[in-house]
Amino acid sequence: MKRRDFLKFTGATVPTVSLIGCHDDNGVHATENANNIPEMNRVYVNENAPYYMSVERNSVAGMVQGIPLDYRTFNGNFPPETLVAKPGDTMKITFVNNLEASAEDHFHPADINIPHGFNNANLHTHGLNVSPRGIEDNVLHVVHPGETIEHEITIPEDHPSGTFWYHPHKHGSALHQMASGMCGFLIIEGGKDDLNEIPEIAAARDVELAFHELIVGINASNYGTVPNEGTPGVDLTRPIDFTKPEAYERNPIYSLFAQEAYMQYTLNGKAVDEGVERDANGLAISGTATPPQIDMVPGELQRWRLGMLCHLQTYRFKLVNANDPTNEDHIPLRVAAWDGITADEISEHEELITGPGNRLDLLIKAPTEPGTYQLKMLYDQFGADGNGTNVNEFPIFNDDFTEILFWLPAFTTPSVGATELVILEVNIAGDVNDMPLPTSLNPPSDRLPPIEHVSRNRTIEFKVEGQVSANFSGVEGDVALIDNRKFTINSTPFNAARINETMLLGDTEEWTITNVHTGPLQFNQINHPFHIHVNWFHLKEVHEPIRDENGDHVLDDNGDPTFDIHYPNYWADTIDVPHGGKAVIRHRFEKFTGIFPMHCHVIAHEDEGMMHLCEVVDGSPVTSSIVASVGGSVNCNAQTSNDVDAESRLRIEFAAGSLSADATVEYQFELQPVELVDVGMAVLERSFYLESSEPLTDKGVARVTVHYAQALTRGNDYDTSTVALYSWDESNGVWTTDGITVDTLAEDSGILVCTIDKDALENKSFTVMATELTGPTNPYVNLAVNDTTHEVLVGSTTDSTHSH
């Protein structure tokens, strides 16, 4: 890219986009007015009505001035169909990857957080409280081109009814696929907490509004003629060296920074700024676009399911009178459900800020007078320039980060230069039908009662280090964009072999999510939407920094930063965490054990490392009866929820004659060691309680096989040759290996096999440790315990009390 091209306003070279709406077997759904918002196609999915879901590339004619684009889609549809199920259903989905195979499909770069594997895919049912294991909502499963997985996703009988969604979630390629619009609604209906059980809402028109962010290449004329282009705005034709910075050139976000692509916002498949005209400087001319439209009669009540089925930005919405340039005359946005979970009561808002992944069930009541109103997307997320005057999105620095070279515009769309966009126009006309609003709602209080007490506290820090810079010293004036940002959680990037947070089934916890950027221009950094799979959380507090007119954090008289503290008090699965601020949430980990992620729902950040794995483990005791003359093992398979411990973590065997008499042996997973460990020792996150009702014989031993964690929670390194099993000697107050013999240590696979003698078994509490090389001694530094029925964490000053 040449310097002269790089410094152009994006809009000067951007084509106008006209996108097709919802498809079925017969093509596009017809509407009386071509500008009306298309209705989404709903498909019921259950054990008797399986759904075929094909990941494929489609050249869709007419999407950009009649020029075909190669897009990744589900079943050739944009937007995808809306899937519908009921509590108690098993959603059977045949997920087929029909993308073209390539040499990269089974290749992983040394840094797994560089985008890769673009034709690999999988499926995430965002917001559903279902199992993360096996063939359910398992986003660790990879479906390569030519492969198929038969999903059977069982929805609990008491699952709340509401608005959820689905999308790909393969780490390294999720952005490429979501930037093509592979995001669809998933609605659960029919439960006792269904909003349609309320007569006033049942009488209202139910409108799905699917908001997508498509990344489209500016040089659209190449699309359809160059093979293997994949996601618009990204060149996938050349081989890639993942050791070089150029790897990021195949990241759609890089294309936006380089002004080689732009963002096209759509609602139900229609461009929100279709037909926009631009002046000689490439800036959008206000009022020239034709947004999607919806009709209402005066006084009518409608239910809008506004789904942010997108991947990047946070937006501020307001429904205003089209004839009021001040945006003061507005229709209130009344929220009945957040992220699919019915609220305790209707909340009324003049405007709403929401980010990628969120869903809002809005009750929209038209005024009793005719008129035209516009749902506007107002500039919000990013700061202003150094003087606090110009509305801009993102600063581009020189290569030593001492100077801002220029700013990317607030909305990288065909409407470049706009500070607000109309995404939906509401035409109110006809006879008055004054429909009442409901006076109360039906929240799922039995399924989601208030969390009054928590057993643990954790701090989760979303951090960005570095900036994006430009270097103009290339050959023939070429410009090199350098993105040296690093995306981490608690200072560690994603590692597929690392479980970062382990929770006990049935526990309640309070997490504080913070948003930190270590680079310059603190006021100009972005929000991070926190999302966790499987379990909803209750949003207690959001601390939003108070900033002055220049975007700087306002300090109090003591020099401490000040905050506006909000107390939302609703259930959700995604929350936008303000930059420099924090959110306080409470979880209840119920129903399902297994491994699943939490991450930033700016999917570019997730693909580049801002994701961690969590695991819920059943910490209840597991007992086995051992016949002394025969021997046996602790059989955790007796409890299905414990099969991870049995198969992947630990197995305890007693040879014939090892026990002095027939015995009951009890095993219990421990979230952390029962006591402090010595400085210089790394805990390998395998701690357990083991007790036999009968002692071992003098020559008897218990054989323990442990699959220990090779990649540790906080990223600390250890000497792999020193891994050993320790027991807690209560009488001497020390961790010891006395009475424990290492039989096998497989450093490459992380397997430790030991024998435990009579004296060591009587110590009852065990943990796996090794000599630390770097990093924190305590892998649980962000935890604190509030409940004496749980183990005291390493480093805690609370007295230790075992639950037995």
N, C-alpha and C positions, 0 to 999 in steps of 0.2 A: 504494500500500500504506500502511495506517495504522500509526501507531506501536504501538498496542495489539496489532495483529496481528503486527507485526515482532518484538516481544519475546517472543512465545509460543514455547514449546518446539515444535520441528517436529513431534514425534510426536503431539501432541495433536490434530492435524487430518489425519493421514496415513492413507489407506485401506490395507487389507491387499491384497497382490498375490498372485495365483495365476496363474502363467504356464504356457502350453502348451509341451511339449517339442518333439521332432523331428517334422517332417512329411514325408510322401511324397505320391504322387498320390492315395492313399486316405485321407489325413488323418493323425491322430495315431498314432504307433506304440503298440501296446498292450503293457502289462506286467501281470504277475500281481498286483503290489502297486502301487497308484496312487502310493505314495510312492517307489518305486524310481527310481533315476536312469535317464532314458530313454537308449537307445542312439542314437548319431548315425547318420544315413543317409549311407553312403559311395557316391560316384559316381566311376567311373574316367573320366579325361579324357585323350585323346591325339588324334593325327591321324586315327584311325579312329573315334573316339568324341567328337565335338565337344560342347561344353556350352553351353547357352543360359542366359545370366545376365541377368535383368531387374531393373533398379532400379525399385521401385514403392512406392506407399503402400497399406497394407492396414489396414482396420478389423478387428481381431482380437477377436471377442466373448469375454467371460469373462476378459480379462486383468487387470482391476481390478474386483473385485466385480461382474462381469457387465457392466461399462460398456465399450463399445468404445473403443479408442485408435487414433488415426491414427499408424502407424509406418512408417518407411522400411525396406524389406526387400530381400533378394535372393530373387526368385521367390516372394514371399509367405511365406517360411519364417523362423521364429525357433525355434531358432538356424539359421543357414544350413547347407546340406549340406556334408559333408566331401568335398573333392576329392582324388583319389588319382592319382598318376602314377609313372612309373619313370624312372630315368636313361636318357637318350637319347630320351625321348618329346618330341613337340611338342604342348603343350597348346593346343588350338584352342578359344577361348572367344568366343562372340558376345555382346558386352557391349552391352546396349540400355538406354538411359535412358528409362523410361516415366513419369517424374515429370511433373507438370503444368508447362507452360511459363509463364514470368512475365516481366515487364518487366525484372527484375533479372538475368536469366540472362546477358546480355552486358554488364552494367554492372560496372565496377570502381571502388571508391572511391579517392579520392586516396591514402589510406593503405590499401594492400593488406592490411595486417595487422589490419584490423577485419573480423570475420566477415561474409561476404557470399556471394552466389551459392549459396543453400542447396539449390537443385534441380539444380545441376551436380554431376557425379560423375566418377570414374575408378576404376581398379583397381590395387592394389599387391599383389604376391606377396611377403609379408614373409618374409625369411630366405633366399630363393632366390638362388643365384649365377647369374643370367641377365642378358642384355643389357638396359640401360636405354634403348635406342634404339627408335625406330619404334613397332611394334605389340607390343613385348614388355613389360617391366616399366617402362613410361614414365609416371611419375606427373605429368609436366609436360603431358601431354595432357588436354584437358578435353572431356568428353562432355556436351553440353547436352541438355535435354529434347527428345525426338524424334530424337536422333542415335544412331548405332550404330558401334561399332568392332569389327573382327574381329581379336582377339588371336591371335597365334601365338607362344607362349612356348616356346623350345627349351631343354630341360634338358640340360646337358652329360652325356656318357657317364660321366664320373667324378664326377658330383655325389653327395655323401653322401646316404644314406637317412636320413630322420628326420621330425620333427614341425615343420611350418611352418604359416603361416596366411595369410589374405588379408582385405583390407578396403579401403574407399574411402580416397583420399588427396588429394582436391581441396583445395588450400589455401583456407581461408576457410569451408569447409563440412564438412570431415572430421569435426569433433566432432559436428555435428548428426546425421550419419549413423551414426557409431560409437556414439553415445549411444542409438540405436535398436536396437543389437545387430547391425549389419551387419558381423559379423566371424566367419569360419569357418575351420576347420582345413584345411590343405593338407598331405597326407602324401606323401612320396617313399619308395617301397619297392622292394626287389628288388636293391639294390646289394650288393657283397660286404661292406660295412660295416653292413648292415642288422642291427639288434639281433635280429631273428627268425632270423638265421643261428646264433645261440647257442641250443643245445637247451633249456637251462633257461628262457630267455625265450620261445622259441617255444611251450613247453608252458603258459605262463602266459596267463591271460585278458587281452586287450588292451582297456583302458578309456579312452575319450576323455572328458576332463573340461573342458568349455568354460566358463570363468568370464567372465561379462559384467557390466558396470556400465551399467544403464539409468537414464536420468534421466527421472523421471516427475513430471508436474504434480500438486500437491496437490489442486487443484480438478478432480479427475478427471471430475466430472459434466459438465463442459463439453466433454470430448473426444467427438468423433463428432457434435456438434451445431454447433460453430463451424467454418466452412470454413477450409481452408488452414492448419491449425495446425501441421502438420509435426512436428518432434521434440517429444516430450512435455516440458512445463514451459517451452515457449518460444512466445511469441505471434508468429506470422508473418503476421498478417492486415493489419497497418497498413503504409503506406509508411515508408521509413526515410531519415533524413537522416544520412549517414555523417560529417558534419562535427561532429555533436553527441555528447556522452557517452551519450545515450539509445540510441545504436547498440548498446551493450553489453547492453541489455535483451533483445536477441534472442540472446544467448549463453547456452547452457544453464548454464554455470558461474555467470553472474549470477543465474539462477533459484535455484541452490543457496544462494548468499550471501544472497539476499533471502528465503529460506525459502518460496519459492513452488513449490519442487520438492524432491524427495528422490531418493536413489540407491537403486535396487533391484538387489541382487546376485542373480544367477541362476547355476545350474550346469546345463548342458545344457537350458536353458530353464525350469527350475523355480526358483521363489523359494527362497532358502536359509532364509528366516525366515517361511515361509508359515504363516498362522494365528496369528502372535504376538499376545499380548494385552498391554494397557498399563494402568497404574494411573491413579489420578485425576489425577496430574501429567503424564500422557502418556508415562511412562517404561516401557520394555519390562519385562515380568514374565518372569524367567528360567524356561526350561523349557517355555514355552507354545507355542513354534513347532514346526513339523514340518519338519525339513530333508530334503533328498533322501537316499535310503538306497541302500546297496549291500550285497550278501550275500557272505560268504566262509565257507569251512569252515576249521576249525582247521588251521594249518600251511600253508595255501594261499599261493601266490605269484601276485601280479597285477602287470601293468604298467599304471601310470596315466600317461597323457599329460595332465598338468595344463597347460592353456593359458591364460595371462592375456590373453584376447582382449578387452582393455579399453583404457581411454583416460586414466585419471586417477591412481589412488592406488597406493601401495606397501603390501604387506601382509606380515604375519608368520604363517606357518602351522606348526601342530604337531598331530600325530595322537595324541590322549590317551585314556586310559581314561575313559569317561563317568561312572564312579562315583568318580573321584578329583578332588575339588574343587581340589587343589593343582596339577593339570596335570603332575605329576611322572611318573606311570606312563604311558609312551608307547610307540608303535611307531616304530622308527627310519625316517626318510625317506632312502632310499638312492637317490642320483642316478646314472643310467646315461648320461644325455645332457643337455646344456645347449643350449637354443635349437636343438634338432634335431641337434646334432653329438655323436656318441658320445664319451664321455670316455675318457681313457687308462685309468682304473680307477674302480670304484665308490667313491663317497664317501658316508659315513654321517653324517647330521645329526639332531640332536635337534629342531631347528626350522629353517625356511628363510624368508629374506626375499626376496621377489620382486616385481617391478613390472610395469606395463603393457607388453605386448609379449613378455615372457619365456615360454618353455615349458620344462617340466621333465619328463623321462621318469623316473618313479619306480618302483622295485621295492619293492612293499609285501608283506611276509611276515607273515601273521597268526600270532599266538601259537597254541600247541597247545591252549590252554584256551579254551572258549567265553567270550563276553563282548561288550560293546558299546564301540566306540571312536568318537571324534568327531574329524574334521578341523576344527580350530578356526582361525579368523582372529582373531589376537590383536592388540590395539592396539599399534602400533609407530611409524608414520611421524611423527606430529606430536607436539609437545612438551606440557608441562603448563602450568598457569597460572603466574602470577608467583611463587607459593609452592611450585611443584613438586609440588602435591598432586592437583589435579583433572585427570582425563583429558579433554582437549579437542582440537579439531581446528584451528580457525583463528580468530585474533583479529580483531574488527571495531573499528576505531579511531574516535575523533571526527574532525571534519573537519580539525583541524590536527595530528593524530597525536600528541597529548600524553597521551591517555588511552584505555585499552581499555574500550569500552562493554560488550561481552559477547563470549562465545565461541560459535562454532558447535560442535555436538557431534561426538564422535569418528567416529561412523558416522551419516551423514545418510541413514538408512533408516527403515523402519517400526519397527526395533528401536532407536530413539533412546535414548541413555543407556547402551547396552550397551558394555562394554569388551572383549567378545569375542563372536564369532558362530560358530555351528556351520554349516559349509557342506556337510558330508557326514557321514552317520552310517553306521558300518560294523558290520553285525550278523554276528558270528562264531558259527556253530552247525553241528551235524552231525558226521559222522564225520571223524576226523583224516586229512588228506592232507598229509603232511610233505614239501612240495616243496623241492628244494634251490635255493639261490642260485647263480648262476654264479660261478666263481672268477676269471674274466678277461673282458675286453670286446674288441671288435674296432674300435678307432678308425680313422678314415680317414687313417692316417699318411702314405700315399703322396700323397694329395691335399693334406693339410695338415701338412707336416713342420714341426718347430720353427723359429722365426725366431731365429737366433743373432746376426745382425748387421743393423743398420738403417742406411739411408743418410741419413735426415733425422729430425729431431724437431720436433714441433709442439705448441703449447699451445692448447687449445680451452676458452674460458671461457664457461660458461653463467651468465648474470647476470640477476637480477631487481632492478629498482629500483622503490621505492614500496610502497604498502600498499593495502588496501581500507578505506574509511571510510564512516561513516554521517552524514547531515545531517538533523536533525529540524526544521529551520526552514521546511519547505515549507508550502504552503497547506493549511489544515484538518488539520494534523498529519501530512501525508504524509511518508514517509521516503524520502530519496534515497540510494541506495548509490553511492559514487564509487569506481571502481576505476582508480587512476592508475598501476597497475603497467606497467612496460615490460619486455618480454622480448627479450633479445638474445643473440647469440653473438659473442664478441670485440668487444662494445660496438656491434655493428651489427645492425639487424633484417633480416629476410628481404627480399630484392629479387630479383624474378624475372629481372632483367637482369644480375645480378651473379654471377660465379663466385667463390666465396670461397676455395676450396682447390683447387689444381691439383696432380695427382700424375702421375708417369710410370708407364706400363704396365710391370709387372715389378718395380717398386721395392718395398722394404720400409721401413716408417716406424714410429716410435714416437710416439704421441700421449698427452699428459697432459690429461685432461678435468677441469676444476675446476668447482665449484658455489659461486656467490657471490650473496649478497643484501645490498643496501646499506641496507635499511631497519632499523627497530628490531626488537627481539625476535629476535635472531639464532638463538636456540635453537629457535624455533618455525617456521622455514621448512622448505620441503619438498625432497625429493630430486628430482633430474632424471634420468630414464632416458635415456641417450644411445643413439641408434640410427642406424646408417648402412646405406644400401641397397647391394645388389650384393655387397659383400665382407664376409666374416666377419673378426673380429679375435680375437687371442689375449689373454686377460685376464691381465695380469701382476701387478698390485697394486691394492688398494683401500685408501685411507687414510680411516679413519672417525674423526671427532673424538671424543676422550674428554670426556664431559660429567659435571658433578656432578649432585646430586639436584635442582637447580633448572634443569637444562638448559644451564647455562653451560659454555663451553669451558674445560677444565682447562689451566692454564699450567704450564710447568716452572719451574725455579729462575731461568732467564734471561728469563722472561716470554714464552716462545714457546709456541704451542699444541701440545698433545700429541695423538697419534693411535694408534689400534690399526691396525696394518698387516697386511692379509691378502694371501696369495699364492695366488689361486684356481687358476691354471694350467689354464684350459680355453678352448675356442673358443666364441664367441657372436656375436650380432648386436645385442644390447641389454644395457646394464649400468646398473644403478641407481647414480647417483653421489651419495654422501651430501652433505647440505648442510654447507658448510664444509670438505668433504673433497675427494678427487680419486680418479680411476681412471687407471691407466697401462695402455695397450693397444698391441699391435703388429699392423700390417696387412701383408698381401702383396697388392698390386693386380694381379690376374691375369685373363687371358682377355678382359676386356671394356673397351673405351673408351667414353666418353660422359659425359653429365651426369646426376647423380642427387643426391638430398638426404641430408644428415645433420640430425638434429633431436632435440629433446626429445620423448619419447613420452608425456608429458602433452599430449594432443592440443590442449587449450585453449591451452597455451603455444606449440605449433607454429603453430596458426592465427593467433596474435597476434604472431608474429615470431621465435620461437626455432627457426628453421630456416635453414640455409645450403645453397647448392648447391656440389657438388664436381664436378670433372671429371678423368677419367683420360685422358691423352693419350699416344699412342705416340711416344716420343722417339727412336726409331731413325731413322737417316738414310734419306732418300728421294732416289733418284737418277733423273735423266732424261738421255737422250742427245739432244743438240741438233745438228742438221745446220746448219752455219753458213749455207749458201746459202738455206735454207728458214726457219730460225728455229723456235721452239717454246716450250714452257712446262714448268716443273717439274710433272709429273703425279703428284700424290699419290694419285690414284684407283687407281694400280697396287697400292697397299696399302689394302685396305678399311678397316683400322683407322685410317687417316689421313684419311678423307674429311672429317672435321670441319675439319682444317687446310686442305684443298684448297677446300672449298666455303664455309666460314664465316669462316675466319681470314685466309688469305693465298694469293696467286697470283703467280707470277713468270714473266714473259714476255720472250722475246728475239726482236726483229724480225729479219727476214732481213738478213744482212750485219753484224749487231751483234757476233758473235764472230769472232775472227781465224781460227779453224779449228773443225772439228767437235769438240765438247766433251762431257764428262760434267759435269753440274751437280748438286751435292749440297745438299740442304736438310735442316736438322734443327731441330725445335722445341726451344727452350730454356726451362726452367722459370723462369728469372730472368736478368737481365743478367749478362754475364760479368764485369763490374767495377762498382765503386761509381758511383752517379750523384751529380751535384752537389746540394748542399742547395738546396731551393726548386724542385726538379723532381719531378714525379710520373711514375712508370713506369706506362704503360698496359697492362702485362701482355701485351705482344706482343714477345717476344724470339726471335731465331732466328739460326742459323748458315747462311751461304750461301757456297759455294765452287765456282768453275768451274775445270776442268782447263786451259782456255785463256782468255787474257785477252780483254776487250772490245777492239774496235778503237778508235782515237782518237776516233771520232765515235759509236761504238756505246753503247747504254744498255740496262740491264735495267729493265723496267717492273714495279713491285711494287704490288699492290693489297692493302691490309690492312684487315680488319674489326677495329677495336680495341675494347677494353672501355670502354664508356661509364660503367658503374657499377663502381667499383674495389673490390678485395678488402676493404680496411679502411675503406671509406666516405669516403676523402679526395676533395676537390673540386679541379678544375683548370680553367684557362682554356681553353675548348674551341677558341678561335681560334688557340691556339699549338701545336696538335698537330703533331708532325713526326717523321720517321724519322731516327734517329741511327746512326752507325757508330762502332765503337771504334777510334781511332787509336792503335795499340800503340806506335809510335815516340815519340809525344808524350804518351801517357798521358791522353788526353782523349776524351770523347764529342763528336762533331762532326757537323754537317750539311753539311760541305764535300763537294761532288760529288753532293749529293742535292737534287733539285728537286721541290717539291710541285706536282703538276699539278692535283689535285682534293682538297678537304677538305670532305666533307659532314658537318657537325657534327651534324645531326639524326639521321642514320642511322649515324654512327660509321664512315665509310669514308674511308680515306686512300689516294690514288694518287700514287706518286712515281716518278721516274726516277733510276737510279743510274749514275754514270759509271764509267769504268775504274778510277780511283784509289780511289773509295769501295768498289767491289766487292772490291778486294784487301784491305780491312780485315776482311772475312768475318763479323764479329759485329755484329748490328743490334738495336735496340730502339726502341719508340715511346714518346716522352715528351711532356710538356706542362708549362707553368708551373703550379706548385702554388698553390692558394688556401688550403685548410685541410686538416688531417689529417696523418697520418704521411708523411714523405718515402718511406719504405721500405714497400711493401705486403707485405713478407715478414717482418715483425718477429717473428713467432712461429715462425720456422723456424731451424733450425741444421743444418749439413751434417756428416755423420760419415764421408763417403767421398770420397776425392780423385778418384775417377773421375767425380764429378758437379761441376756448377758450384758455385762458392762463392757464397753468398747475399749480397745487399746488406747491408752492415753487419757481415759476418763478418770475423774476424781471421785466418782460415785463408788460406794461399796459394792463388791461383787456378790451377786445372789444367783445361784443356779436355780433353774425352774423345776428341778427334780426334788 
